[in-house]
Amino acid sequence: MRIAVIGGGIAGLSASYELLKAGQEVHLFERSNFLGGQVVTIPLYGTPIELAYHHLFTSDVVMQELMAELGIIDKLEWYPSKVGWFKGGKIYPFVTPMDLLRFKPLRLWNRLRLGLVVLFLQRYKNWKALEKTTATLWMRKWAGDNAYEQVWRPLLKGKFGTRHEDISMAWLWGKIHLRTTSRSSINKEVLGYPTGSFKIIVDALEKAIRDMGGHIHLGASIEKIEARTSPSGELTAVGIRTGEGLQEFEKIISTIPSNRFLDIAPPVGKAYEEKLRSGRYQGALVMLMTLHNKLSDYYWLNIGEEGFPFVGLIEHTNLVPKEWYGGKHVLYISNYLSTEDYYWQLGKEELLEAYIPFLQRVNPEFERSWIDSYQVFREAAAQPIVPPNYSQRIPEMQTPVKNLILANTTQIYPQDRGTNYSVDLGRKAARLALES
C-alpha cells in the first residue's frame, strides 16, 4: 500500500518505521524543517540538547524496545534523580517516606495520611473507577484539605491553570503510578537519558526510514486531506493536497493535534467532530538556561508557592554530567498555561526579567551574572486537558472517514503524554492501517 503519515514527531516516525518494516510504501510529511516534534534539539557547547526537558522512566519499556531494535540501547544511561519541593521560602527533599514525614508545610497527621493515599494509589489498578470524579474532590476527601492545598492543588494548577479543578482523578493516578514505578527502591528514583540526547533516537528512526526506502518530506504543509464518496455512499480518504498539488494514497495517518487536524480533514460527522473539538490543550512555555553556577541540588524542583510565574525548575545537569555542556549548569524553567496567558505573550527578554526575582527567591545568591545563555521554547498543543469521564471523549483512531486514521496525544490515557507512549501510539496506528 501507498501510505501517507502526517507529522514528523515521535508518533509519526514510529508509525512510518513500522509500516516500512511491513513492506509498505511510506511518505512522511512534516511542516517544519526538522523531525522530532516536541523533541526538537539545539547544539549546546557541541552537544545536542532538547529545548524542552525529557527523560525516561524505567517503566518506559516500549521506547527501550525501540532503542534496542535500532541498535542504540547502549546509549541509554540511568541516573539517580533528586526531587524537591519549594514552599514557604524553603526547599524540602521529596522522594522518600522520611522526606514526607519531615515536610513541615503539612501537619503531622496529614503527612501520614498523604503517605497512605500515595501508597494506595501505587497499588490500585482500576483507574476507570477513578475517572468519574475530579482529582480535586478525590484528594480533598481522602488526602484532606491540608494536603490538597499544600501539595496537589499547586501541581494541578501549575499543569492546567484555571481548569485545574476539572481534571480527572484517573490522570493524577497515572502520574503517581508512573513516577513511583521508576524507583529502584523505596528511597531512590532513577531516570533514563540517552548519551547524545533524544536526538539520537530521532536520527536513528530517520536513517532506518530512509534505508528502507521511505520518503520524508520536510517543510511540507498539508492544505487538505481529500476524500471522495464511493458508489456505496462511504466517504473515503484518497490523498493529501500540498502546494505541489494532490498526491493520492491508499491510507492516511495523521499524528497532528486535533485542532490542526480539523482544519485539514474532510467532513468527519458531528459526533466525531465534537470529540475533536473537546480535545483542548495547555501550552508549554519552557526557558532553557545555561548558568555558571548551580541553582539547587535537585534535578526536579516543584514550585508549591502561589504567584510564581513557573511551576517547575528542572536542573538537567543535576541528572547528567555538566561536562557535556562545557562545564555549564543547564536549567529548564517550566510552565503550562493558556496561549492567551500574560506570560505566553511576553518576549524572551521580558520573560527573563519576570523570572529573575523568583529565581532569587529559590536561591537568594542567584544573580543575573550567573546566566550564560537562554532560549525560549513554546508549544501550544503540549498538554491535553483531561476532565472526568475523559475516556468517553477520546476520538477513535479509525475516523468515520474510511482509510483515514488519527493518532495524537489526546488518545494517550490514562497515562500522561511522553515519548514512550508516542512510540506505542505510532505502532498502534500502523497496525490499524495494515489491518483495516
C-alpha positions as CSV (number, residue, x, y, z in Angstrom):
1,M,0.0,0.0,0.0
2,R,1.0,3.6,-0.5
3,I,0.5,5.3,2.8
4,A,0.9,8.9,3.9
5,V,1.9,9.9,7.5
6,I,1.3,13.5,8.5
7,G,3.5,14.7,11.3
8,G,7.2,14.0,11.9
9,G,7.2,13.7,15.7
10,I,7.9,10.5,17.6
11,A,4.4,9.0,16.8
12,G,4.7,9.8,13.1
13,L,8.3,8.5,12.9
14,S,7.3,5.3,14.8
15,A,4.3,4.7,12.6
16,S,6.4,5.2,9.4
17,Y,9.1,2.8,10.7
18,E,6.6,0.1,11.5
19,L,4.8,0.4,8.1
20,L,8.1,0.2,6.2
21,K,9.1,-2.9,8.1
22,A,5.8,-4.4,6.9
23,G,6.8,-3.7,3.3
24,Q,4.6,-0.6,2.6
25,E,5.4,2.5,0.6
26,V,5.5,5.3,3.1
27,H,5.6,9.1,2.6
28,L,6.1,11.1,5.8
29,F,5.1,14.8,5.7
30,E,6.4,17.3,8.3
31,R,5.6,21.0,8.0
32,S,8.8,22.1,9.9
33,N,12.3,21.7,8.5
34,F,13.2,19.2,11.2
35,L,12.0,15.9,12.6
36,G,11.2,15.1,16.2
37,G,8.2,17.4,17.0
38,Q,8.4,18.3,20.7
39,V,11.8,16.5,21.0
40,V,13.5,19.3,19.0
41,T,17.1,19.8,19.9
42,I,19.7,22.5,19.6
43,P,23.5,22.2,19.9
44,L,24.9,23.4,23.2
45,Y,28.7,23.5,23.6
46,G,28.9,20.9,20.9
47,T,26.3,18.6,22.4
48,P,22.6,18.3,21.3
49,I,20.1,19.1,24.0
50,E,16.3,19.3,23.9
51,L,14.6,22.7,24.0
52,A,12.1,21.1,26.5
53,Y,13.2,18.7,29.2
54,H,12.9,14.9,28.5
55,H,13.8,11.8,30.4
56,L,12.7,8.1,30.6
57,F,11.2,6.1,33.4
58,T,12.2,2.5,34.0
59,S,8.6,1.6,33.1
60,D,9.1,3.1,29.6
61,V,9.7,-0.3,28.1
62,V,8.3,0.5,24.6
63,M,10.9,3.2,24.0
64,Q,13.6,0.9,25.3
65,E,12.5,-1.9,23.0
66,L,12.7,0.6,20.0
67,M,16.1,1.8,21.0
68,A,17.3,-1.9,21.2
69,E,15.9,-2.6,17.8
70,L,17.6,0.5,16.3
71,G,20.9,-0.6,17.9
72,I,21.3,2.4,20.2
73,I,20.2,0.9,23.6
74,D,23.8,1.1,24.7
75,K,23.5,4.9,24.6
76,L,20.7,4.9,27.3
77,E,22.1,5.5,30.8
78,W,20.3,5.5,34.1
79,Y,20.9,8.2,36.7
80,P,19.8,8.8,40.3
81,S,17.3,11.6,40.5
82,K,16.6,14.0,43.3
83,V,13.1,15.6,43.7
84,G,12.5,18.7,45.8
85,W,9.6,20.9,46.8
86,F,9.8,24.7,47.2
87,K,7.4,26.0,49.8
88,G,7.5,28.9,52.3
89,G,10.9,30.0,51.0
90,K,12.5,26.7,51.7
91,I,13.4,23.6,49.6
92,Y,12.3,20.3,51.0
93,P,13.5,16.9,49.7
94,F,10.5,15.0,48.4
95,V,11.4,11.4,47.5
96,T,11.5,9.1,50.5
97,P,8.9,8.3,53.2
98,M,11.2,10.1,55.7
99,D,11.1,13.2,53.4
100,L,7.4,13.2,53.6
101,L,7.4,12.9,57.4
102,R,9.7,16.0,57.5
103,F,7.6,18.0,55.2
104,K,6.5,20.8,57.6
105,P,4.0,22.6,55.4
106,L,1.7,19.6,56.3
107,R,0.6,18.9,59.8
108,L,2.0,15.5,61.0
109,W,-1.3,13.6,60.7
110,N,-1.7,14.9,57.2
111,R,1.8,13.8,56.3
112,L,0.9,10.3,57.4
113,R,-2.4,10.4,55.6
114,L,-0.8,11.7,52.4
115,G,1.7,8.8,52.5
116,L,-1.1,6.2,52.9
117,V,-3.0,7.7,50.0
118,V,0.0,7.6,47.7
119,L,0.8,4.0,48.8
120,F,-2.8,3.1,48.0
121,L,-2.7,4.7,44.5
122,Q,0.6,3.0,43.7
123,R,-1.1,-0.4,44.2
124,Y,-4.5,0.4,42.9
125,K,-5.2,-0.9,39.4
126,N,-8.8,0.1,38.5
127,W,-8.2,3.6,37.1
128,K,-11.7,3.5,35.4
129,A,-13.3,3.7,38.8
130,L,-11.4,7.0,39.4
131,E,-12.1,8.8,36.2
132,K,-15.7,9.7,37.2
133,T,-14.6,12.2,39.7
134,T,-12.1,15.1,39.8
135,A,-8.7,14.9,41.4
136,T,-9.7,17.9,43.5
137,L,-12.7,16.2,45.0
138,W,-11.0,12.8,45.5
139,M,-7.9,14.3,47.1
140,R,-9.8,16.6,49.4
141,K,-11.8,13.6,50.6
142,W,-9.1,11.1,51.0
143,A,-5.8,13.1,51.5
144,G,-7.5,16.0,53.3
145,D,-7.8,19.7,52.6
146,N,-4.4,20.5,54.1
147,A,-2.6,18.1,51.7
148,Y,-4.7,19.2,48.8
149,E,-3.9,22.9,49.3
150,Q,-0.2,22.4,50.0
151,V,0.7,19.6,47.5
152,W,-2.0,18.6,44.9
153,R,-3.5,22.0,44.2
154,P,-0.2,23.6,43.2
155,L,0.6,20.6,41.0
156,L,-2.7,20.6,39.3
157,K,-2.9,24.4,38.9
158,G,0.6,24.5,37.5
159,K,-0.3,22.0,34.9
160,F,-3.8,23.0,34.0
161,G,-4.2,26.6,35.1
162,T,-7.8,27.7,35.5
163,R,-9.0,24.2,34.6
164,H,-7.2,22.5,37.5
165,E,-10.4,21.7,39.4
166,D,-11.9,19.9,36.4
167,I,-9.1,17.3,35.9
168,S,-10.0,13.6,36.2
169,M,-8.6,11.7,39.1
170,A,-7.6,9.0,36.6
171,W,-5.0,11.4,35.2
172,L,-3.4,12.0,38.6
173,W,-3.5,8.3,39.3
174,G,-1.5,7.8,36.1
175,K,1.1,10.4,37.2
176,I,1.6,8.8,40.6
177,H,1.7,5.3,39.1
178,L,4.3,6.2,36.5
179,R,6.6,8.2,38.8
180,T,6.8,5.6,41.5
181,T,7.5,2.7,39.1
182,S,10.8,4.4,38.3
183,R,12.2,3.9,41.8
184,S,14.8,1.2,42.2
185,S,14.0,1.1,45.9
186,I,11.6,3.0,48.3
187,N,14.3,5.6,48.8
188,K,15.7,6.0,45.3
189,E,14.4,7.1,41.9
190,V,16.4,6.6,38.7
191,L,15.7,8.2,35.3
192,G,17.0,7.4,31.9
193,Y,18.7,9.8,29.4
194,P,20.4,8.9,26.1
195,T,24.0,10.0,25.7
196,G,23.8,12.4,22.8
197,S,20.2,13.4,23.8
198,F,16.9,12.2,22.4
199,K,18.2,13.4,19.0
200,I,19.9,10.0,18.6
201,I,16.5,8.3,18.6
202,V,15.1,10.7,16.0
203,D,18.2,10.4,13.9
204,A,18.2,6.6,14.1
205,L,14.5,6.5,13.1
206,E,15.1,8.8,10.2
207,K,18.0,6.7,9.0
208,A,16.0,3.5,9.3
209,I,13.1,5.0,7.4
210,R,15.3,6.3,4.6
211,D,17.3,3.0,4.4
212,M,14.0,1.1,3.9
213,G,13.0,3.3,1.1
214,G,10.7,5.7,3.0
215,H,10.2,9.2,1.7
216,I,10.5,12.1,4.1
217,H,9.1,15.5,3.0
218,L,10.2,18.4,5.3
219,G,8.7,21.8,5.1
220,A,5.6,20.2,3.7
221,S,2.4,22.0,4.7
222,I,-0.8,19.9,4.2
223,E,-3.6,22.1,2.8
224,K,-6.3,19.4,2.8
225,I,-6.9,15.7,3.2
226,E,-9.0,14.8,0.1
227,A,-11.9,12.3,0.3
228,R,-14.4,11.0,-2.2
229,T,-17.8,9.3,-1.8
230,S,-17.7,5.7,-3.0
231,P,-20.6,4.2,-5.0
232,S,-21.9,2.7,-1.7
233,G,-22.0,6.2,-0.2
234,E,-19.0,5.8,2.1
235,L,-16.7,8.8,2.4
236,T,-13.1,7.5,1.7
237,A,-9.8,9.4,2.1
238,V,-7.9,9.3,-1.2
239,G,-5.0,11.7,-0.8
240,I,-3.5,14.9,0.5
241,R,-3.1,18.3,-1.1
242,T,0.0,20.3,-0.7
243,G,1.4,23.3,-2.5
244,E,2.6,20.8,-5.1
245,G,-1.0,19.6,-5.8
246,L,-2.8,16.4,-5.0
247,Q,-0.9,13.2,-4.1
248,E,-3.0,10.0,-3.9
249,F,-2.7,7.5,-1.1
250,E,-4.5,4.3,-0.1
251,K,-4.2,5.1,3.7
252,I,-3.5,8.3,5.6
253,I,-2.3,8.5,9.2
254,S,-2.4,11.9,10.9
255,T,-0.5,12.5,14.1
256,I,-1.0,16.2,14.4
257,P,-3.1,17.9,17.2
258,S,-6.9,17.6,16.9
259,N,-7.4,21.3,16.2
260,R,-5.0,21.3,13.3
261,F,-6.4,18.0,12.1
262,L,-9.9,19.6,11.9
263,D,-8.5,22.4,9.7
264,I,-7.4,19.9,7.0
265,A,-9.7,16.9,7.5
266,P,-12.7,16.1,5.3
267,P,-16.2,16.1,7.0
268,V,-16.0,13.6,9.9
269,G,-19.5,13.8,11.2
270,K,-21.0,15.8,14.0
271,A,-20.3,13.2,16.8
272,Y,-16.6,12.7,15.9
273,E,-16.1,16.4,15.3
274,E,-17.4,17.1,18.8
275,K,-14.9,14.7,20.3
276,L,-12.1,16.5,18.4
277,R,-13.3,19.9,19.5
278,S,-13.5,18.8,23.1
279,G,-9.8,17.9,22.9
280,R,-8.3,21.1,24.3
281,Y,-4.7,21.8,25.3
282,Q,-2.5,23.8,27.7
283,G,0.6,25.3,26.1
284,A,4.1,24.6,27.3
285,L,6.4,27.5,27.9
286,V,10.0,26.4,28.7
287,M,13.1,28.6,29.1
288,L,16.4,26.7,28.6
289,M,19.1,28.5,30.5
290,T,22.8,27.8,31.0
291,L,24.4,29.0,34.2
292,H,27.9,29.5,35.6
293,N,26.7,28.2,39.0
294,K,24.3,25.6,40.2
295,L,20.9,26.9,41.3
296,S,20.0,23.9,43.6
297,D,21.0,20.4,44.4
298,Y,17.8,18.9,42.8
299,Y,17.0,17.6,39.4
300,W,13.3,18.3,39.7
301,L,12.1,21.1,41.9
302,N,8.4,21.5,42.2
303,I,7.2,25.1,43.0
304,G,4.5,25.0,45.6
305,E,4.2,28.7,46.1
306,E,1.3,30.8,44.8
307,G,2.2,33.6,42.4
308,F,5.3,32.2,40.8
309,P,5.4,32.6,37.0
310,F,6.7,29.0,36.6
311,V,5.8,25.6,38.1
312,G,9.0,23.7,37.9
313,L,12.8,24.0,37.8
314,I,14.4,21.1,36.1
315,E,18.2,21.3,36.5
316,H,19.4,18.9,33.8
317,T,23.0,18.8,34.9
318,N,21.9,17.6,38.3
319,L,21.0,14.4,36.4
320,V,23.6,14.2,33.7
321,P,27.3,15.4,33.6
322,K,27.7,19.1,33.2
323,E,30.9,18.4,31.2
324,W,28.7,17.6,28.2
325,Y,27.9,21.3,28.1
326,G,31.2,23.0,28.6
327,G,31.0,22.7,32.3
328,K,27.9,24.9,32.5
329,H,24.8,24.1,34.5
330,V,21.7,23.6,32.4
331,L,18.3,24.7,33.8
332,Y,14.8,24.3,32.4
333,I,12.2,26.8,33.7
334,S,8.9,25.2,33.0
335,N,5.3,26.4,32.9
336,Y,2.0,25.2,31.4
337,L,-0.6,27.8,30.6
338,S,-3.2,29.0,28.1
339,T,-1.8,30.7,25.0
340,E,-3.9,33.7,26.0
341,D,-2.0,34.0,29.3
342,Y,0.0,37.1,30.0
343,Y,3.3,35.2,30.3
344,W,2.8,33.4,27.0
345,Q,2.7,36.8,25.2
346,L,6.0,38.0,26.6
347,G,9.1,38.1,24.5
348,K,12.3,36.4,25.5
349,E,13.9,39.3,27.3
350,E,10.6,40.3,29.1
351,L,10.2,36.7,30.3
352,L,13.7,36.7,31.7
353,E,13.0,39.9,33.6
354,A,9.9,38.4,35.1
355,Y,11.7,35.2,36.1
356,I,14.8,36.6,37.8
357,P,13.2,37.9,41.1
358,F,11.6,34.4,41.6
359,L,14.8,32.6,40.9
360,Q,16.3,34.7,43.6
361,R,13.6,33.6,46.0
362,V,14.5,30.0,45.3
363,N,18.2,30.8,45.7
364,P,19.0,34.2,47.3
365,E,22.5,34.0,45.9
366,F,21.4,33.9,42.3
367,E,22.5,36.9,40.2
368,R,22.0,37.9,36.6
369,S,25.7,37.4,36.1
370,W,25.2,33.7,36.6
371,I,23.4,33.5,33.3
372,D,25.5,32.3,30.4
373,S,22.7,31.9,27.7
374,Y,19.0,31.3,27.5
375,Q,16.4,30.2,24.9
376,V,12.6,30.0,24.9
377,F,10.5,27.1,23.6
378,R,6.7,27.3,23.1
379,E,4.4,24.5,22.2
380,A,0.7,25.5,22.0
381,A,-0.6,21.9,22.0
382,A,1.5,20.4,24.7
383,Q,-0.8,19.1,27.5
384,P,-4.3,17.7,26.7
385,I,-6.9,18.8,29.3
386,V,-8.3,15.7,30.9
387,P,-11.8,16.1,32.5
388,P,-13.8,13.4,34.3
389,N,-15.0,10.5,32.0
390,Y,-12.4,11.5,29.5
391,S,-12.3,8.0,28.1
392,Q,-15.7,8.7,26.5
393,R,-14.4,11.8,24.8
394,I,-11.4,10.3,23.2
395,P,-11.7,10.2,19.4
396,E,-11.3,6.8,17.9
397,M,-8.1,6.2,15.9
398,Q,-10.2,5.0,13.0
399,T,-12.1,8.1,11.9
400,P,-15.5,7.9,10.3
401,V,-13.7,8.5,7.0
402,K,-12.5,5.2,5.6
403,N,-8.7,4.9,5.3
404,L,-8.1,7.9,7.5
405,I,-6.5,7.3,10.9
406,L,-5.9,9.7,13.7
407,A,-3.1,9.2,16.3
408,N,-2.3,12.1,18.6
409,T,-1.7,12.8,22.3
410,T,-5.3,13.3,23.2
411,Q,-5.6,9.5,22.8
412,I,-2.9,8.7,25.4
413,Y,-4.9,8.0,28.5
414,P,-4.8,7.4,31.5
415,Q,-1.1,7.7,31.1
416,D,0.4,11.2,30.7
417,R,1.9,12.0,27.3
418,G,5.5,11.2,26.7
419,T,7.9,9.8,24.1
420,N,7.3,6.2,25.3
421,Y,3.6,6.4,24.7
422,S,4.1,8.3,21.4
423,V,6.1,5.3,20.1
424,D,3.3,3.0,21.3
425,L,0.7,5.3,19.6
426,G,2.6,5.2,16.3
427,R,2.8,1.4,16.5
428,K,-1.0,1.1,17.1
429,A,-1.7,3.4,14.2
430,A,0.5,1.4,11.9
431,R,-1.2,-1.9,12.9
432,L,-4.6,-0.4,12.3
433,A,-3.6,0.8,8.8
434,L,-2.4,-2.7,8.0
435,E,-5.4,-4.5,9.4
436,S,-8.2,-2.3,8.2
